Amino acid sequence: MSRLILELLLQATGQTLEMVLASGLIAVAGGLPLAVLMVLTGPSGLCRMPLLARILGLMIDAVRAVPFIILLVLLIPVTRLIAGTALGTTAAIVPLSIAAIPYFARIAEVSLREVDPGLVDAVRAMGGTRWMVVRYVLLPESLPSLISGFTVTLVTLVGASAMAGVIGAGGLGDLAIRYGYQRFNTPVMLGVVAVLIVLVTGLQGVGNLLSRRLRHGAATHAA
C-alpha cells in the first residue's frame, strides 16, 4: 500500500471519528432527555401523561422508519441552514445526529424501564421528588445498559457515516467511493474495509469493557 493511500486513510479515519463522536454525543444529549420524558409520562410513570408519551413515541418511530440514505437527501435544506453547506464532514454531523437521537432515545428508554420499580418506590416513600428518582435511581441503575446502548449507537453511526460519503460527506465512505470504487482501486477499498472493521471492533470492545466494569462495581457495592 502506497504512502499516499496511507495518508488518505488516516485523514479519512480522522474525519469519520469526528462525525461519529460528535453526532454520538449529540444523540446522548438529545435522546436521553427524550427517553426520561417517555418513561416518566408513560402508563407506569411518575407523572402519567399517556397522550404526550404516545406522541413522542410516534415522532421518534417516524424518524427511525426513514432509511438513512433518504434522510440524508431530505435533510439537505436543514443541513445547509445549520452548517452553511450540504457537503463535508461538519455538514454530515447534522443528518447523523438527527438520525441518531431517536435511535438512542429508544435504546435508553428500554434501559430506564428495566430499573427495579422497588427502588423507585423506596425513594418515593422516603419523600424523594421525581427529579431525585431520575438523578439517584433511574440514571445510576441503568448506566451500564446506557453505556452498552451508546456503544451500539456509535457502531451504527460508523456505518451511517460511511453511507454519508455518497453525498460527499468526507470520511472513509467518501474515500471508498471516490478513490476506490470510481477509480477501480482495490487496495483503497480493502483498506477502508479493514479500518472500518478495526473501528467497529475497537468501539465495541471499549463499550463492553466499560459496561462490564460498571456492572461489576454495582454488584460489589450491593454485596
N, C-alpha and C positions, 0 to 999 in steps of 0.2 A: 504494500500500500504506500503510495507516494506521500511526500511531506505535505503537498497541497491538500490532499484528501484528508489527512490527519488534522490539518488546521481547520478545514471546513467542518469536520466532525466535531471538533472541540468548540468552535463558535456556535454551531447549531445546537449542541448539547446545552451550552450555557443559555441560549435563547429558550429552549424547551423547559429547562429548570425554572427560568424566570416566569414563564407563562404558568407552569403548573403550580409553583409555590404561591405566586401572587393570587391566582384565582382560587387556590385551595384555602388560603387564609380568608379571602372574601366570602367563600362559601360557608366557612365556620361562623364568621361574623354575621352573615345574613340568615343562614339556615338554622343555627342553634336557637336564636330567639323565636323563630317560627315554630320550631319543634316544641319548645317550652310552652308557647301560647296554645298550640293544639292540644297538648297534654292537659294543661290547666283548664281549658274550656271544653274538653271532651266530656262524654257521658259520665265518666267516673272522676272528673277533675275537681279541683278545689273551688273553682268558680265556673260552674257549668253554664256554657253558652253554646248549645249544640248547633245553632244556625251559623254562628261565626266559625266554629270548628269545621263544619261541613263546607262552607265557602272557601276557607283556607285550603282544605284538602283538595277541593275541586281545582282551584287555581294551581296548586303545586303539581297535581297529576296532569293537568293540561299541558304545562311546560315540559314535564318529563315525557309526555307522549310524543312530542315532536322530535323526529330524528335530528341528531346534532348537525348534520350537513345542511339540512333545510333551515334549521335555526340560525346557522351562520349567515345564510343568504337573507333571511327575513330581518335579521338584526343589523344589517349593513347601515341603514339610516341612523339607527340608535348609536352604533359604533362610531360613525362619522361625527355625530353630535357630541359624544362624550370625549373621544380621543382625537378628533380633528381629521381622522383618516380611517379608511377601512382596511389598510394594508399594514403589515409589520407586526412585530411582537407585542408592542403595547396595545395596539388595536385588538389583537386576538384575545387579550385578557377579558375584554368586555363580554363577548358571547360565551367564553369559557366560564366566567363567573355566573352569568345568568343561568347557564345550564346546570352548574354545579350546586347552586344554592338550594333548589328544590330537591335535588338528588340527596344532598347531605341532610336536608331537613327531615326527609322520610326515614333515613337511617338513624338519625338522632332521636326521632320520635319513638322508634322501636326500642332503642336503648333506654330511654327515660321511662317507658311504660313497664320495663322489666324490673324496675326497682321495687323492692318488697314494700307493699302497701302498709305493712305493720310499722315500718319505720316512719312513714308519713303520719300515720295515726298517732304514734308516740309523741312526735314533735308537736302536733296539733293539740294533743291532750295536755302538754306542758305549757300551752299558751303561745306556741310559735306561730308567727304570721306566715302568709303564703310565700313571701319573699324568703323567709328563713327556711321554709321547706325546700324551696328551689336551691338556695345557696348552700345549705348544710346537709341536705339529704339527696335530692334528685341528681345534682351535678356531681358531687363526690362519688356517690354509689355507682353511677353509670359511666364514670370516667374511663375505665378500661374498655368498655364497649364503644364509647365515643372515639377513643383512640383508634380502635380497630375500624370503625366506620370511616374515620378521617383517612386512614390508610387506603381503604378501598376507593374512596373518592379521589385521592391523589393518583392511584393506579389508573383509574378510569380517565382522569384528566390527561395522563400521558398519552393514551390512545387518541383522545379527542384533540389534543394539541397537534398530534401528527396529522390528523384529518384536516385540521385548520390550514395545513400547508397547501391545500388545494386552492385557496384564495389568496395565497401569498403571505401567510402569517409569519413566515420565518420558522426557524427551528428544524428539527430532524425531518418532519414531514415535507417541508418545503425543499430541503436538501435532497431528499429521496426522489421527489418528483422532478425538480429542475436539473439536477446533476446526475441522477441515477436513471430514472425512467425515460425522460425525454432524450437523453444522450446515450442511452443503452450502455450505461457504465455499471456493470455488475458489481465491482468492488465497492462502489459507493452504496449501492442498495444493501449489500451484505453487511457493510459497516454500520449503516443506520439500524438494521435489524438487530445486530449484536449490541449496539449501545442501548436500544430500547429494552432489550431483554435484561441487560445489566441494571438499567434504571428501575424497571419494574421489580426485579428481584431484590434490589437494594432497598427500595422504599417499603416493600412488603416485609422484608426481614427486620428493618428498624421498627416498623409499626408493631409487628408481632412481639418483638423484644420488649418494647415499652409497655404493651398491654399485659404481657406475662408478669413483668415486674410489678406493675400496679396491682394486679390481681393477687400476686404473692404477698405484697406488702399489706393489702387489705385483709387477707386471710390471717397473716401473722398478727396483725393488730387486733383482729377479732378474737384470736385464740388467747 
